[in-house]
Amino acid sequence: MKGRRGVHRAFVEMADTVTSDFDLIEFLDTVVHRSAELLGIADCGLVLEDEAGELSLIAASTERARQLELLQVGKGVGPCPDCLHSGSLVQHADLATGTSGWSEFTPEALASGFSAVYAVPLRHRQRIIGVINAFSPAALDGDSLEVWQSFAEVAAIGLLHERIVRHGKIVNGQLQEALNSRVLIEQAKGVLAERMSIPVDDAFSALRGDARKNRHTVRELAVRVLRGHAFPDNTPSPDVP
């Protein structure tokens, strides 16, 4: 787990996002990256449930995490669906024992180098709107998990802002906008990875870092890349539909 200063910064960032210029994609990307930092790992992902009860992958800190999240969403098995249904922390510290009950998920997780998996609900009181997942090569300690659960509760409060959530579910319009943005960002990551001859994860880090440096949203910068602009590009932000 990060030191006290790092933990404090992570919680403050969640409070700072509840503003008039709230950016859902930036917020959720921050949630997964700060989750990874708090736990001392690299791989976290975040899934949201819409008004119809459908799950959608919205953010992942690495490509490995993204693939495992997509598997869970597609198959409906793994720590993420179990956490959403139970409303409490789901953990399995040693997948190699074969006792998880996730026959389609466990082999893929082990093949990706993860022996321990965790899922914590994004909840505030009785409202559950999604799940944060953590994938680790080794078991995590109880203190780190406790801090992470508290962090997830604070993150949920940010999402429960009246413009984002109705009756405990992500409003379809907001979710669709986030999904559309995610598609653009994934495309831009691929373009940058090829253009710069770097891994996809590094391409996203470059996008995110430059967006913050120049006060763009990640979506705005992704559109620039897809339109053929140079990267990094420090010209004023365009109007993005």
ChimeraX attribute file (.defattr): number of C-alpha atoms within 10 A of each C-alpha:
attribute: neighborCount
match mode: 1-to-1
recipient: residues
	/A:1	19
	/A:2	15
	/A:3	8
	/A:4	9
	/A:5	8
	/A:6	14
	/A:7	18
	/A:8	11
	/A:9	11
	/A:10	22
	/A:11	17
	/A:12	12
	/A:13	16
	/A:14	22
	/A:15	13
	/A:16	11
	/A:17	18
	/A:18	17
	/A:19	10
	/A:20	6
	/A:21	7
	/A:22	16
	/A:23	15
	/A:24	19
	/A:25	21
	/A:26	18
	/A:27	19
	/A:28	23
	/A:29	19
	/A:30	21
	/A:31	28
	/A:32	25
	/A:33	20
	/A:34	25
	/A:35	29
	/A:36	23
	/A:37	19
	/A:38	20
	/A:39	22
	/A:40	14
	/A:41	17
	/A:42	19
	/A:43	24
	/A:44	31
	/A:45	32
	/A:46	27
	/A:47	27
	/A:48	22
	/A:49	21
	/A:50	22
	/A:51	16
	/A:52	10
	/A:53	11
	/A:54	10
	/A:55	22
	/A:56	20
	/A:57	20
	/A:58	22
	/A:59	27
	/A:60	27
	/A:61	24
	/A:62	19
	/A:63	16
	/A:64	19
	/A:65	22
	/A:66	18
	/A:67	17
	/A:68	22
	/A:69	27
	/A:70	16
	/A:71	17
	/A:72	20
	/A:73	18
	/A:74	11
	/A:75	12
	/A:76	16
	/A:77	17
	/A:78	25
	/A:79	27
	/A:80	28
	/A:81	20
	/A:82	19
	/A:83	23
	/A:84	25
	/A:85	10
	/A:86	11
	/A:87	20
	/A:88	17
	/A:89	20
	/A:90	19
	/A:91	21
	/A:92	17
	/A:93	18
	/A:94	17
	/A:95	21
	/A:96	15
	/A:97	9
	/A:98	11
	/A:99	11
	/A:100	16
	/A:101	12
	/A:102	15
	/A:103	12
	/A:104	14
	/A:105	20
	/A:106	24
	/A:107	15
	/A:108	14
	/A:109	24
	/A:110	15
	/A:111	9
	/A:112	16
	/A:113	13
	/A:114	23
	/A:115	21
	/A:116	21
	/A:117	25
	/A:118	22
	/A:119	28
	/A:120	28
	/A:121	29
	/A:122	29
	/A:123	24
	/A:124	18
	/A:125	8
	/A:126	8
	/A:127	16
	/A:128	24
	/A:129	26
	/A:130	29
	/A:131	29
	/A:132	29
	/A:133	28
	/A:134	28
	/A:135	26
	/A:136	22
	/A:137	18
	/A:138	15
	/A:139	16
	/A:140	21
	/A:141	11
	/A:142	9
	/A:143	10
	/A:144	14
	/A:145	20
	/A:146	12
	/A:147	15
	/A:148	22
	/A:149	20
	/A:150	14
	/A:151	21
	/A:152	25
	/A:153	18
	/A:154	22
	/A:155	25
	/A:156	23
	/A:157	17
	/A:158	23
	/A:159	27
	/A:160	23
	/A:161	13
	/A:162	11
	/A:163	11
	/A:164	18
	/A:165	19
	/A:166	14
	/A:167	11
	/A:168	20
	/A:169	21
	/A:170	24
	/A:171	18
	/A:172	16
	/A:173	11
	/A:174	15
	/A:175	22
	/A:176	14
	/A:177	12
	/A:178	20
	/A:179	17
	/A:180	12
	/A:181	20
	/A:182	19
	/A:183	14
	/A:184	18
	/A:185	24
	/A:186	15
	/A:187	16
	/A:188	25
	/A:189	25
	/A:190	18
	/A:191	18
	/A:192	23
	/A:193	18
	/A:194	13
	/A:195	11
	/A:196	12
	/A:197	11
	/A:198	13
	/A:199	14
	/A:200	19
	/A:201	16
	/A:202	16
	/A:203	22
	/A:204	23
	/A:205	14
	/A:206	16
	/A:207	23
	/A:208	21
	/A:209	14
	/A:210	19
	/A:211	21
	/A:212	12
	/A:213	10
	/A:214	15
	/A:215	14
	/A:216	17
	/A:217	17
	/A:218	25
	/A:219	24
	/A:220	19
	/A:221	27
	/A:222	27
	/A:223	19
	/A:224	19
	/A:225	22
	/A:226	17
	/A:227	10
	/A:228	9
	/A:229	13
	/A:230	10
	/A:231	15
	/A:232	15
	/A:233	14
	/A:234	13
	/A:235	8
	/A:236	9
	/A:237	14
	/A:238	11
	/A:239	6
	/A:240	9
	/A:241	5
